[in-house]
């Protein structure tokens, strides 16, 4: 594959050669908050980061992917950073005959339960993987940031209550992905493979469950059409996927699933407020009210996997 070359400064300040490519004619196969994924050719996919992402951000994701691979997690290793014409930086992956799980569900929504079970198995594998203390960033600190930059500004008393709940969580060196959803997982020859690891850290699985709740339930409550835009399938299918995921992760006990979902929803809405405020958008009145209600119902945030 021949591509022109362009020079860019690396994180250490030295000049190096970074290949420059065009996405003309390439098909988008996944979309998230900070990046979109394109099928470049029969062998390659390119993860293209939005304008807010720097070269250092891309390098961090590659570093985290390599760490995850060493830990035995099924991670696609990027073999190059590229400069994408008209966009920004991207990361190149070799993924032969692979589709995102979102694509597979979009084509066969009747199989959402099958893919939910596979995703739950992958999540448990991640959450059972331990690292040495200090190896990765603290996932609890991420949740504290959601509170400080969102609900803590709207309702300081509620923010203080939530921070207390976070700080009372037991310390753990188990891994959380930080952005776990079907758009960030490829399925290749029956095996699942992660491609988005830059938010990987350690902490309680509530970090990942809050994102799952946000991706499949929370966004749809505000705008059902947004699920179709980002995931490629309907809000009804998303809700079914989430339910089946929880059943596979926790077992069929309705009370256990309801309890875990309450904790996930609490941090989902907290995260949503932070995101809306960072983007300078209005916060729907329902969100602080839901957070207040859930904070009263949830005794603690521990989700035991």
C-alpha atoms as one frame of an Amber mdcrd trajectory, in Angstrom:
protein
   0.000   0.000   0.000   1.604   3.279  -1.094   0.794   6.419   0.831   2.480
   9.833   0.792   4.412  10.872   3.875   4.077  13.916   6.094   6.198  15.067
   8.989   4.743  15.681  12.454   6.205  16.309  15.870   6.167  13.380  18.254
   5.353  13.587  21.949   9.057  13.832  22.764   9.483  16.799  20.434  11.476
  15.092  17.683  10.441  15.084  14.060   9.491  11.784  12.535   7.714  10.597
   9.437   3.997   9.909   9.710   2.116   8.555   6.730  -0.687  10.697   5.350
  -3.791   9.057   3.909  -7.120  10.039   2.423 -10.444   8.516   3.430 -12.014
   9.261   0.075 -14.322   6.376  -0.765 -13.867   4.726   2.646 -16.917   3.494
   4.555 -17.502   4.477   8.175 -18.155   1.362  10.249 -18.265   2.830  13.753
 -18.728   6.154  15.529 -18.078   7.315  19.069 -17.542  10.439  21.162 -13.940
  10.990  20.228 -13.353   8.975  17.069 -14.849   7.243  14.058 -13.712   3.967
  12.528 -13.402   3.495   8.758 -12.818   0.427   6.621  -9.751   1.490   4.636
  -9.370  -1.592   2.446  -9.773  -5.370   2.677  -7.089  -5.606   5.343  -7.073
  -2.346   7.249  -9.311  -0.207   9.406  -8.460   3.336  10.469  -9.602   4.849
  13.731  -9.852   8.602  13.088  -9.809  10.870  16.130 -11.760  14.098  16.312
 -10.132  17.507  16.305  -9.834  17.589  20.099  -7.477  14.609  20.137  -3.735
  15.206  19.935  -0.893  13.054  18.716  -0.162  12.270  22.364  -3.729  10.966
  22.792  -3.242   8.563  19.888   0.102   7.428  21.251  -1.481   6.822  24.652
  -4.120   4.553  23.145  -1.469   2.513  21.350   0.506   2.235  24.594  -2.595
   1.081  26.507  -3.430  -1.444  23.774  -0.006  -2.976  24.101  -0.327  -3.165
  27.870  -3.701  -4.857  27.526  -2.265  -7.332  25.029   0.556  -8.227  27.427
  -2.055  -8.796  30.145  -3.767 -11.333  27.897  -6.762  -9.254  26.850  -7.933
  -9.659  23.222  -6.785  -6.330  21.863  -6.044  -5.278  18.308  -2.588  -3.745
  18.246  -2.174  -0.665  16.102   0.864  -0.832  13.871   0.981   2.797  12.892
  -0.180   6.347  13.398  -1.381   8.135  10.273  -2.285  11.700   9.398  -5.747
  11.740   7.847  -6.351  14.337   5.161  -9.029  16.808   6.255  -9.298  15.320
   9.742  -6.484  14.772  12.220  -4.568  11.799  13.478  -5.587   8.220  13.127
  -4.483   4.778  14.186  -4.193   1.895  11.719  -5.269  -1.658  12.555  -5.117
  -4.884  10.593  -8.471  -6.618  10.981  -9.211  -9.134   8.252 -12.861 -10.069
   7.778 -13.904  -8.255  10.932 -17.019  -6.269  11.816 -17.895  -4.307  14.916
 -20.445  -5.966  17.155 -22.669  -2.941  16.495 -22.611  -3.737  12.767 -23.504
  -7.354  13.419 -26.454  -6.415  15.629 -27.622  -3.846  13.082 -27.726  -6.558
  10.414 -29.259  -9.197  12.676 -31.101  -7.561  15.591 -32.722 -10.910  16.367
 -29.257 -12.095  17.470 -28.729  -9.259  19.962 -28.915 -11.741  22.847 -26.132
 -13.877  21.378 -23.804 -10.908  21.037 -24.829  -9.623  24.480 -23.691 -12.912
  26.025 -20.368 -12.730  24.170 -19.842  -9.118  25.262 -20.685 -10.021  28.872
 -18.068 -12.772  28.772 -15.498 -10.285  27.499 -16.461  -7.758  30.186 -16.010
 -10.353  32.935 -12.629 -11.287  31.479 -11.577  -7.621  31.640 -12.941  -7.153
  35.164 -11.145 -10.247  36.461  -7.760  -9.070  35.165  -5.559  -7.539  37.849
  -2.464  -5.345  37.609   0.079  -4.049  40.075  -0.968  -0.942  42.047  -0.145
   2.250  40.190   0.188   0.553  36.805  -2.928   2.213  35.348  -4.964   5.292
  36.176  -7.570   5.098  38.916 -11.082   4.635  37.498 -12.577   6.045  40.690
 -10.832   9.355  39.966 -12.595   9.439  36.608 -15.977   9.242  38.349 -14.930
  11.985  40.755 -14.139  14.152  37.733 -17.634  13.549  36.314 -19.084  14.835
  39.575 -16.757  17.844  39.938 -17.356  19.034  36.363 -21.114  18.474  36.377
 -23.637  17.851  39.126 -21.264  19.234  41.771 -21.604  22.663  40.152 -25.373
  22.501  39.852 -26.031  20.991  43.292 -22.931  21.119  45.545 -24.611  19.210
  48.374 -25.554  16.342  46.062 -22.093  16.437  44.531 -20.575  16.026  47.994
 -22.811  13.019  48.693 -21.771  11.372  45.445 -18.080  12.031  46.049 -18.409
  10.412  49.470 -19.910   7.306  47.847 -17.047   7.132  45.347 -14.363   7.579
  47.992 -15.858   4.822  50.109 -15.420   2.280  47.317 -12.861  -0.393  48.252
  -9.547  -0.122  46.444  -9.055  -2.601  43.633  -6.435  -3.273  40.996  -8.877
  -4.951  38.618  -9.133  -3.493  35.139 -12.028  -1.436  33.784 -12.131  -0.608
  30.094 -13.546   2.911  30.427 -15.420   2.987  27.095 -16.905  -0.486  26.725
 -19.636  -0.812  24.085 -20.358  -2.684  20.865 -18.864   0.011  18.640 -15.457
  -0.516  20.239 -15.372  -4.287  19.844 -14.699  -6.176  16.620 -15.737  -9.766
  16.047 -13.265 -11.677  13.924 -13.772 -15.347  13.150 -15.942 -15.789  16.205
 -13.528 -13.984  18.562 -14.068 -10.542  20.102 -11.298  -7.962  19.938 -11.057
  -4.555  21.624  -9.817  -1.526  19.717 -10.308   1.389  22.139  -8.118   1.202
  25.230  -7.006   4.766  25.989  -9.416   5.074  28.946  -8.352   1.778  30.488
  -7.796   1.941  34.227  -8.463   0.119  37.460 -11.562   0.277  39.616 -15.028
  -1.063  40.198 -17.019  -2.376  37.195 -19.587   0.383  37.843 -17.307   2.520
  35.628 -18.019   0.290  32.636 -21.658  -0.338  33.513 -22.327   3.408  33.622
 -21.102   3.669  30.028 -23.183   0.678  28.968 -26.262   2.231  30.531 -25.463
   5.546  28.858 -24.878   3.986  25.425 -27.992   1.786  25.364 -30.481   3.437
  27.737 -29.501   6.979  28.761 -28.948   8.501  25.323 -32.193   6.956  24.126
 -34.166   8.539  26.960 -33.107  11.959  25.731 -33.246  11.165  22.025 -34.211
   7.664  20.807 -32.872   8.478  17.349 -29.351   8.985  18.712 -29.017   5.240
  19.331 -29.584   4.539  15.644 -27.080   7.244  14.696 -24.267   5.954  16.911
 -24.963   2.227  17.181 -26.731   1.537  13.902 -29.716  -0.224  15.465 -32.965
   0.817  17.126 -33.513   1.962  20.694 -35.692  -1.111  21.288 -32.845  -3.369
  20.186 -30.442  -1.406  22.414 -32.656  -1.940  25.463 -32.926  -5.647  24.660
 -29.147  -5.866  24.289 -28.590  -4.195  27.667 -31.078  -6.495  29.417 -29.543
  -9.619  27.913 -26.030  -8.370  28.715 -26.937  -7.972  32.394 -28.531 -11.424
  32.491 -25.379 -12.986  31.067 -23.075 -11.014  33.366 -24.956 -11.445  36.644
 -27.186 -14.441  36.025 -30.960 -14.358  35.674 -31.749 -12.864  39.113 -34.011
  -9.872  38.464 -33.244  -8.250  41.835 -29.484  -8.374  41.225 -29.873  -6.894
  37.756 -32.182  -4.148  39.039 -29.725  -3.280  41.815 -26.726  -3.134  39.465
 -28.671  -1.106  36.897 -29.627   1.435  39.553 -25.969   2.018  40.352 -25.069
   2.162  36.670 -27.882   4.640  36.006 -26.750   6.889  38.853 -23.275   7.259
  37.386 -24.633   7.338  33.835 -26.726  10.432  34.537 -23.852  11.973  36.498
 -21.601  11.413  33.514 -24.235  12.806  31.162 -24.530  16.071  33.118 -20.754
  16.491  33.027 -20.666  15.894  29.299 -23.480  18.345  28.545 -21.867  21.059
  30.664 -18.455  20.569  29.061 -20.104  20.973  25.663 -21.879  24.130  26.810
 -25.322  22.564  26.373 -28.366  22.890  28.594 -28.898  20.193  31.214 -32.456
  18.778  31.081 -34.246  19.321  34.382 -34.947  15.598  34.656 -31.282  14.640
  35.049 -30.460  16.283  38.422 -33.800  14.997  39.704 -33.008  11.430  38.609
 -29.557  11.632  40.170 -31.075  12.832  43.461 -33.619  10.003  43.451 -31.090
   7.306  42.608 -28.568   8.580  45.160 -31.256   8.070  47.803 -31.976   4.519
  46.642 -28.428   3.263  46.060 -26.709   2.154  49.263 -23.273   1.883  47.709
 -21.722   1.767  44.257 -19.989  -1.579  44.461 -20.853  -3.905  41.578 -19.410
  -7.329  42.355 -18.846  -9.257  39.172
